[in-house]
């Protein structure tokens, strides 16, 4: 039998994870439909994470704000290199920064690891389902060669922008949502 008092107490502890989870689901749906994570989701997510951490978290005050800012930086840092070379949209990077603002550095790093695995699996499934393994294998090696030889991120981004119309696009908000929520569930943060 469900103990509502115990459930209510647990929900009071885990509500920040649920806020992030719901936001990620909305962002993933929009990204899947529009290939874009809009600023009206990412910026409020980041700012509300800072507010939560400063005013309501177990470490409320300057410590909470510091932890939130570190988490935001971690969220930016893990995806910014892919964005810099044109491999990802800015909305995806800001979405991960929003996770960091709410969940702080360590959880964001683990969520990113789960996200990378999910993103890789989805990307491989997309390529295989379309029978385009050889094409994308060759593009992968070409991109790695460009990264190794072209040291200027602006040139890499320009090359990627020119190549973009010929590539399958993975709305990365979906792997961010699946990977992060899976990490929350696996680590017991949702219940």
N, C-alpha and C positions, 0 to 999 in steps of 0.2 A: 504494500500500500504506500502511496506517495505521501511523504511527510512534508506538508506545505511550509511549515516553519523552517525545516532544514533546507528545502528548496529555495525559499526566500532568502535565507542567510547566505547560501552559496551564490545565488544570483547577485546579491549585494557585493560579494567579493569579486565576481567575474564580469561584471557589467562592462568594464573597459574593453575586454576581449570581444564581447558581443557587439559593442559599438563599432569596433574595427571590422569584425566579421560581416556585419550588415552593410557597412560602407564598401567593403571589398566586393561583395556580391553585386551590389548596384553598379559599381565601377566596371566589373567584369562583363555584366550584361551590356552596358553601354559600349564598352570597348569591342565586344563581339559584334555588335550591330553597326557601329560607326567607325571602327578602327581608330578610336581616340578616347582618352580618359580626360574629361573636361576639367578645367580649372575650378568650376563651381563645386566639384567634389574634392579635389586635391588640396586647394588652399584652406578651406574650412577644416578639413581633416587635420592638416598640420597645425593650424592655429588652435583648434580645440584641444589637440593633444598637449600643446604647451600650457594651455589654461588648466586642463585636467591635472597635469603633472605638478603645476605650481600651486593650485588651490585645493585639490581633492585627493591626490594620490597619498599613499602611505608615507611618502617623503615630501609632503607639501612644503613649499617655500623655495628658497634658492637651490637647495639640493635637488628637488623634483624638477625644477626648470633646467638645471644643468644636465640631469639624466635624460630629459626629453630632448634637449639640444644635441647631446651626444648621439642619441638614437636617430634623430633627424639627419645628422651628419653621416652616420653609418648607412642609413637608407639611401642617401644620395650617393655615397661613395661606392656602394656595391654595383650600382647600375650606371653611374655617370660615364665610365669608360665606354660602355656599349653605345650610349647616346652620343658621345663625342665623335665616334667614327660612323655614325649614321645607322647603327644597328637597332635602334630603339627610339621610341618617341619620348618627348619630355614628360608627357602625362604619366607614363609608366614609372619614370624616375621619381616624380613627385608623389605618386601613389605609395611607393616604397618608403619615401621620406615620411609620409603620413603614418605608416605603420611604425616607423622609428619614433615619431613624436609621441605616440601613445604607449608603445611597448618597450621603448628604450633600446639600448645597443645590443645586448646579448641576445635577446629574443629576436630582434630584427635580423641579426646575423644568421641565426639558426633558421628563421623563416625564409631568408634569402636562399640558403642552401637547399631547402625543400623546394622552393620556387624554381631554382635552376634545374633540379632533377625533373620536376614536372614539365617545365618548359622544353627540356631536351626530349623527353618522351613524346610530348605533343608534336614537336617539330618533326621528329623522325616519323611519327605516324602520318602526319600530313604529307610528307614527301613520299613515303611508301604507298599511301593510298592513291596518289596521283601517278605512280609509276615513274617518278622523276629522280630516282636515286643518283644516277650517273651525273645528271646536270647539276644537282645540288652538291654532290661530292666535289665536282670540279670547281664550283663557285666557292665552296668552303676553303679549298686549298688556295684558290686565287685570292680570297680575302685575307687569309693568313699571310700570304706572300706580300700583299699590299701593306699590312700592318708591320711586317718585318722590315720592309724597304722604304716605305713612305712614312717619315717620322712626323709630319705635320698633320695634326688632327683636322684642320680645316680642309686640307686636300683629301684626306680620307673620307670626310663627310661629303665632299663634293663627288667623289667617286661613287660612294654608296648611294647618293641621291640619284645619280645617273643610272645606276644598276637597279634601283628600287622597283621601277615598273615591270621588270622581268622576273621578279622574285615572288614567292609565296609569302604573304605577310601573316605573321602570327600576332594576334592581338594579345600582347604580353600581360595585360591586366587579368586575363583568365588564368595563366599559370601563377601569377602573384596571388590571386584569390585562392586557388586550389591549394597551392603549396603552403601559404600562411595559415589557412584554416586547418589544413591537415596537421601542421605542426602544433597549432593550438590544441586540437583534439588529441593528438598523440601524447602531448605533454600534460594533459589533464587541465588545461586552462579554461575550458568551456563548461565544465561540470563541477 
